[in-house]
Amino acid sequence: MKKANPTISVIVPVYNKAVYLRECVDSILGQTYRHIEVILVDDESTDDSGAICDEYGRKDGRVLVIHQKNGGPTAACAAGMRQASGDCYMFVDSDDYLEPETLSEMA
């Protein structure tokens, strides 16, 4: 049976994308669909990406931050999936953004 309002876990692998990261995360948090959790997986960035992730983790309860030893995007996605509690996953590159209705249409 299909759940009426499934929770979507949005997993964002992050590596040295500080320049784009705020726009990316803001576009996810600004979705019209509200049943979300955002998992930011910092893959041992050497720029300010990790600090930006932590900032979002402190200010929004929907955001979970994982810091891990660099293992590449596949390892970062796998780490996010292990921590996800949603009914389904969506992966967003940290230098991309979502249109406001993206998750509503997905759900």
N, C-alpha and C positions, 0 to 999 in steps of 0.2 A: 504494500500500500504506500502510495506517495505521501510524504509528509507535507503539510500545508506550507510551512515556513522553515525549510531546511537551513541549518547553519552552514555557511560556506567558510572554509578555512582558506584564507588567501596567503599563500606562501611566497615570500620575496627573498630570493638569494641575493646577498649584498656583498660586493667586492669592489672597493675603490670607486664608488659612484656618488660621492658626496654632492657633487654639482647637480645631480638629477634627483637625488633621493627624496627631498622634501616634496617636490611636485608629485612624485610617484605615490608616496604614502598619503599625502593630502587627498589625492584623487581616489584612493581606496577608502579612506575614512569618510569622505564626502559622498559616498554612494547613497542613492535613494533606498536601496535595500539595506536594512539595518541588522539583520541576523548574521553577523560576520565576526570572525576573529582574524587578526592579522599577525602573521608570524614572520618576523624579520630575522633572517639568519645571516649574521655577520661572519663572513668566511675569512677572518683575520685580516681585515682591511688595514692598509697602512696610511690612509687619509683620515678624514673626520667622519667617515661613514658609521663606525661603531658608536661614536658619541651621539650622532644624530639618531641612530636606532634607540639608544638608551633614553634620549630625550622624549621620544614618542612613547616608549614603554612607561615612563614616569607619568606622562600627562593623559594617557588614554588607556583605560582598563581593558579595552579590546585588543591591545597590542602586547604580544609576547615577544621578547628578544632572546635570541640564542647567539652566543659567541662561541665559535669553534675554531680549531686549528684549520688552516687552509687545506681544503680538499677538493676544491672546484665546485662548479654549479650543481652537478649531480649529487654530490655528497651533501651540499647545503639543502637541496630539495628533499633528500631523504631524511635529514635531521628535522626539517620542518614537518614532514609527514608523521614522523614518530611522535611529535608533540601535539599534533593537531587533534582537536576534539570535534571538528565539524562533520556534517553528513557527507560533504563532498569537498574536493580541493579545487583551487584555481592557483596557477602559478603566474606571477607577474615579474618580469625583469625589472631590476631596480632603476633602469634608465627609461622605462616606459610609464605610461599613465593610462587610466581608465576613464572612459566617458561616464557621466553620472548614473546612467541607466544600465550599465554593463551587467552588474550582478543581478538586478531585477529581471533582466531578460534571460540571464542564465538560469535563475531559479525557476 
